[in-house]
């Protein structure tokens, strides 16, 4: 009976440790996902800023081209 009790105790402890490790891994995974989502949001903001800058530059180039045409005439 002692052997069975020891075996059950060992199995219980192994299960407990395995669950504890799983919880830790899950927390680390959630933290990594949050960090990735934060980076994605920042990238989206940067992309929007770049698109706005491109439009502004295109307008400025168009105005410059129009001004050059007026000077040539």
N, C-alpha and C positions, 0 to 999 in steps of 0.2 A: 504494500500500500504506500510505503514511503516513496518508492520509485515513481509510482503513478502521480503522487502529489507533487513531487519535484518536477516531473515532466510537465504537468499542468501549469505549475508556477512559471517554468521557463517559457512555455508557449504564451502564457498571459503577458509576461514581461516583454517578450519579443514583439507581440502584437501591439502593446502599449508604445514601445519605442518606435515601431514602424509607423503608427498613427501620428506620433509626435513629429517625426521626420516629414511625413506627408503634409502636415499642417504648416511646417516651416517652409517647405518648398512651395506650397500654395501661396503663402504670404509673399514670398520672394517673387513669384510669378505675377501676382497682382501688382506689386510695386513696379516691376518691369513694364507691365502693360500701361500703368499710369504714366510712367516716364515716356514711353513711346507715344502715347496719345498727346502728351504735352508737346513733344517735339513735332508731331504732325500738325498741331494747331499753329505752332510757330512757323512751320514751313508754309502753311496756307496763308498766313498773314504776310509773310515775305513774298509769296507769289503774287498776292493782290497788290502789294506795294510795287513790285517790279512791273506788273501790267499797267498800273497807273503811270509809272515813270515812263514806260514805253509810249503810251498814248500822249503824254506831255511832250516827249521828245519828237514824236511824229508831227504833232501840231506845230512845234517850234520850227522844225525843218520845213514844213509846208509854208509857214509864214516867211521864213528866210528865202525860200525859193520864189515866193510871190514878190518879195521885196527886190530880189535880184532881177526878176523879169521887168519890174517897174523901172529899175535903174538902167537896164539895157535899152529900154524904149525911150 
